Amino acid sequence: MKILSRIVTLTTSMAAVLGHTRADIFRGPGLLECAAGDCYFSVDANLGCSDPCHTRTSDHMYDVAIDDVAVVTLGTSNDFSDTSCYHRHATDIDSIFPDQYVTIEEGCTARCSGCTFSPTELFTGPTQINCIAGRCHMYTEDSTFGCGDDIELASDAYGELNTLLGGSNTVSTLVGYEGINNIAPITLPATCQLECSGCDHHNRGLRNRKGGKLFSFLNGI
């Protein structure tokens, strides 16, 4: 795997990609990317007081919470208790992968304008996948992590970010692949786990899902 020294975001006009104003319904899991987006969030009742929409919380050092990249215009939900659970409405959302990105998990529903959504599925090796305009990513602190040559050869671009925090011996890594198209099945080894859009298990066949392409990992040296 090649190591990135930097990531360059595509300069394609976000307005051209996200210029619609109609509301779209997005259900997690997946990546939410917005340019001055506006979203209303709801959480499945069986999840209780939680935040699968990541309106207040994030999973790791490379992703962000909605309230880090938006104006929250309604108070936090108290549908389940007196405890603040999640923000129900946000405006001016500015999120794009990988510079500052938001994930929503299963159990979250977002009704948005000015945003695009890439539904994701988790693939754990050893397995084989097929992709059409796919993209995959994963955050890991596992020093043995590796996804092999197949997916690199099938990708238009790939790379990783590595961060070693002061006082820590653990490297935090964000790995990404984009523009994944294959003829032969892509083999993922046992050391690989990826969240992907536009891909499916080889023995299940593609579902005609295409991943977005609003970012670019450059091949590192």
C-alpha positions, 0 to 999 in steps of 0.5 A: 500500500502506498502512503499519501503525503497529502490528499487533493480534493476534486475541483469539480463544482460542488454546485453542479453536483449538488445543485438540486433543492428537492429533499432526498431520503437517505437511510444509513449506513453510508457517507453523507456529502453536502454543500450548504446542505439542509437535513432533518434527522430521525432515529429508529425508536428501538435504538433509544437515546443514541446518535446513529446520525452522528449529529453530535458524535464522531467515530474517530479522528478523520470523520466529523460530527454534523454539528462540527460542519453545520449550523444546528437550528433545532435543539437536541432531541429528547424523544426518549428521555430528558437526556439530549440525544441527537440534533434533529435539524441542521443547515449549511452542512459542508461535508466532503470525503475525505477532508471532513466527512460525515457517516450515518449508521443503520437506524438513522434516516436523513431528509436532505437537500443539497447533499448526496449519499453513498450507501455502504456495505461492510466487506470482511476478508477473506472474500471476493467482491465485484465493483462498478464505479465503486469506492471503499474506505476504512479507518484502522489502528491495526498494524497488520491491516492490508487489502492486497494488490487486486483492489489497487489494480482495479482502482483509478486511485488509492491511498492512505493517511497516517497519523501518529499522535504525540505520546502514542505508539499507535498509528491511526490510518484512513485507507481509501480507493475510488473508481473501482471497476473489475473484470475478474473478482477482487480478492480481499485477504483476511487482513482486510475490512472495507466499507464500500459503495458500488460493490457487492459480494462476488457470489451474490452479483452486483446490485447495480449500485454505483458509488459517488466520486466527489473526492480523489486519493492520489497514488502516493510514493 
